[in-house]
Amino acid sequence: MDDKPEQAGGDGQGREFLAFTLGREEYGIDILKVQEIRGYEAVTRIANAPEFIKGVINLRGIIIPVVDMRIKFRLGEPVYDQFTVVIILNIGGRVVGMVVDSVSDVITLTPDQIKPAPEMGTVFSNEYLIGLGTVAERMLILMDIDKLMSSPEMGLNEGLHS
């Protein structure tokens, strides 16, 4: 399998994004970064970890950190219910879990459906946004999950670029 599929090119071909919700907003991340989607399960807390790092889980023998995006970006009191999921990401060879309210579907966006993100008060700094994806009546805030997860503010850098 190639590391860089031909999808990102400007040849009019679509890119696939996994759509998920955080609070009242719908977001999208590159499906190629997603390893799997799991229901939320109890995590093992880590002493002195930032509050948004819920803890770690054992995923088939690999201990992975789990980040609760709702806590990280202060999106109200997180509720853990049957819709809460952990998206398992593979970022530069490092596996990380990301807790979100729910996942909806996979959306294919062509380059002309992706608009630059305006400067606005989203929970993410614009440097972590690819843009806004529009499909029919829906608008997805497209996150650069690589950049976000490897940013100093996430505190996950140990080993992310090794």
Secondary structure, 3 states (H helix, E strand, C coil): CCCCCHHHCCCCCCEEEEEEEECCEEEEEEHHHEEEEEECCCCECCCCCCCCEEEEEEECCEEEEEEEHHHHCCCCCCCCCCCCEEEEEEECCEEEEEEECEEEEEEEECHHHEECCCCCCCCCCHHHEEEEEEECCEEEEEECHHHHHCCHHHCCCCCCCC
